[in-house]
Amino acid sequence: IEATRSITGTVASRVLILTTFDLDEYAFEGLRAGACGFLLKDVVPAVLHQAIRAVASGDAVLTPRITRGLVDRFAQIAPWPREDTTGAPFDTSTARERDVYHHVASGLPYAEIAERLLMTEATVKTHITRILAKLQLRDRVQVVIFAYEHRLRTHGA
């Protein structure tokens, strides 16, 4: 985790943590430190290869059990306050960007967001790029963490 913090703090890079520690706390701290992914060392080579390519292209990758833990933690926040997307950092966001944000924060993949919002995947990616810039975030995992830390309501929550 400290190595991840050091690496991402000094150079523009993407870190995929590969570990034997199957603990939610390590995964969450690794993500907060700047990692774009978290996998266990027992992952099959094909999945590891796919994860490396995904992280290199700007996506985020989590081992399924960690994803489940993140979703469970996210869902346990109660009571949800009414979301205020009228102030910073949302004051320069369009309604469509806020729609995409909600779906990203819910953990939906590009294809499903595109289908639900009746747009192309390329348009979804464009909106996500703008959202990341406006919120000063690095990737989709940080959008979920941002929503969690700011207790922002997502579709389905």
N, C-alpha and C positions, 0 to 999 in steps of 0.2 A: 504494500500500500504506500509506504514511504517512497519506494523507487518510482512508483507510478506518479505520485505527487511531484517528485523531483523532475522526472522526464517531461511531464506535460507542462510543468511550470517554466521550463527553460527553452524548449524547442517545440515547434509545431509538429505534433506527432499524434498517432492514434495507438492506444495501448489495449491489448487483449490480454487479460489476466488468465493464466493457465495454472491451476492449483489443485492440490489434493484436499483442501479445506472446503467442505461443503456446508458452510455456515452463512446464513443470511447476513449477519453483521459484517463479515469480511467482504461479501459482495457489495453491500450498500456503501461501505467505507471506500472500497475500491472505485466504485462509480463516482462517489463524491470527490475522490482524489483525481478524477479525470479519465478513468478507464472507459473505453467504449464497449467493452465486453468482459464477460466472466464465464469461463468454462472449466470443467473438471478435467484433470489429466487423463481420465479413462475414456475420454471421447474418442470415437473412431476416427481414423485419419481423414476420411472423406468429409466428415462434419467439421473437423478442425480446418481443413483446407477451405471449405466453404465459409467458415467463420472469419478466417483471415481475409479472404477476398471481400466479404461483406463489410468488415471494419475498415479495410483500406478504401472502400468506396464511400464511406461516410455513414453506413448503417451501424446499428448496435446489435450485439448478440449476447444473450444470456442463456445459461443452462436452464432447461425447462423447470426444474425444481426451484431455482432461484426466482424465475419469472413468477411462479405460483406464489412464492413467499412475498414478492413485491406487490402482486395484485392483492393478496390477502391483507397485507399491511395497509395498502392504499384504501381498501374497502372498509377497514376498521375505524377510520377517522370519523368521529361522530361528536357532536352533530355537525353536519356540513353547514358552513355559513353560506349565505346567499353570495354568489360570486359577483364581484364588482369588476367588470372589464371596461369600465368607463375611464379609469385613471391609469396613470403610468404603471406598467409599461405598455398598456393596451391602447393608449389614446391615439396612436398613429396606425393602429391595426384596422383593417377593413372587417366588415361583418363576415365575409367569406374566410378571411384568415382566422378569425376567431372560431368559426365552424371547424376548419381543418385542425386548429389547435386542440379543440375538445376531443376530436377523434384520435389525434396523435397521443394526447395525454391518456386516453383510454387504452392505448397499446395496440391500436389497429394497424395492420400493414397498409402500404400504399394502395394496393389493388382494392382492398375493401373500402378504404376512404373514398377512392375514386368512384367506386360503384355507388356508395351511399349518397355522395354529393353530386352525382351525375357529371363528372368531369374526367379528364384523362389522368393517367398516373403522372405524366409530365407536368400537368398543371398542379397536381397535388404537391409534387416535389418543389415546384417554384414557390408555392405558398409556404411550404415548410422552410425553405431557404430564407424567405423573408421573416418568418416567425423567429427562426434561430437568431437572425441578425438583430431583430428588434428586442428580443429578450436577452441578447448577449449569451446565448447558449451554443454548445458545440454540436450536439446531436440529439436524436430522438429520445435517448435514455434520459438526457438532462431535461427534456420537456416533461417527462413523467415525474422526475424528481422535483422539478420546479413546481408542478401542480401539487404534488404531495406536500412539499415544504410550505407552500403558500395556501394550502387547503382550498385549492380551486376546484370547483365542481366540474365534473366531466359528464358527457352523455352517458347514461347508464349508471351514474352514481346517484 
